[in-house]
Amino acid sequence: MTLSNAAARGSNYESDVTYAETLGLLSEGSVHKHFDPYVDIAWDSPELAVTENDPRWILPQADPLGEHPWYKALPDEKKIAIGMWRQANIAKVGLQFESVLIGGVLQYVFRAPNGSPEFRYCTHEMVEECNHTLMFQEMVNRIGVDVPGGRKAFRMIAPFLPLAGTAFPIVFFIGILAGEEPIDHIQKTILRSQADIHPIMSNVMSIHVAEEARHISFAHEFLRRHIPRMSRPGRFAVSLLFPVIMRVLCDVIVIPPPAFWSEFDIPKSVKKELFWREPQSRQTLRDYFADVRMLAQETGLMNPVSRRIWKALKIDGKPSRFRSEPSRIPARHAA
């Protein structure tokens, strides 16, 4: 064995040990700090009751629509109705996305070898995500609005997406981040704003943000470990897919389905301004992906061709200096 080969082997061993230790810490976090939606949320308490004309359902300014002049000019009754529909639908599409995630991760760990630290952590994560689906559906039920969640095309292909957990695990975990990063960004912004929101929302968001921190950390660590081990052509192909997956799934998660716009007769011009025509809304879109731009850079997925795709999709910009770094550029439609 040459000296260079021995050094490479030693480096890989250290990387394996560090990765296993990181996953062990995440697994211990799931054991010692976890939530049960039917223990940690007092659904039947008077404080969480859903009543008519509750102004706490008016969308906060941290929501893109909540700050738009069209919405702000509406009477409170309609603002409340829109706010309840939108928050219920965000919970429903979150449930649908989590269901795809659970299925794909289950496919992935089915083939995990004995002793794999990924098996233990991924199983903890699936348990937490199952609790999230219960929590989101309970929120929808309590609000009492019959929302569809994602758009029809997404709902049709969703049952087949978990197969990627076995066939294309790296692409699948990129897709996980594409769904998790925007909603995490939105919920953190709302919670940080200290807006007067309904306690069902604040309880659900607080639990989700706390546990998603581990889930997002794992996805980042998984990709940092596995992408550098791909062949050069494979890495190049993934570098081109990465921004496309981010943008497509962001739109699925963030943009309300057609039923929302027709239900409340919202002008097309408002939709275009919010998603993503105006400079402020485009900055918000870029802000969603600062952390994954950092990840793409660290894993060698930023190259002259992929950078053009990031730019064409309007999700380019400076990478974060650290995970969850607050936006350095204020945007009117911060979400």
SULHUJO-V168989 format. One record per pair of residues at least 24 apart in sequence whose C-alpha atoms are under 6 Angstrom apart, sorted by the first residue. I is the first residue (numbers start at 1). GAP is how many residues later the second one is. Records with the same first field share a line. If there is no record, write none. Layout:
I = GAP + GAP
This chain:
20 = 97
27 = 94
37 = 98
48 = 151 + 152
56 = 140 + 141 + 142
57 = 26 + 27
58 = 25
59 = 24
62 = 128 + 272 + 273
63 = 272
64 = 269 + 271
88 = 52
89 = 58 + 60
91 = 45
92 = 57
93 = 56 + 57
95 = 38 + 41
100 = 62
102 = 24
103 = 59
104 = 58 + 61
105 = 60
107 = 58 + 59
108 = 57 + 58
151 = 106
178 = 68 + 71
179 = 70
182 = 106
186 = 149
224 = 75
239 = 62 + 67
240 = 66
243 = 67
280 = 51 + 52 + 53
281 = 52
284 = 50
286 = 29
290 = 29 + 30
291 = 29 + 32
293 = 26
294 = 25 + 26
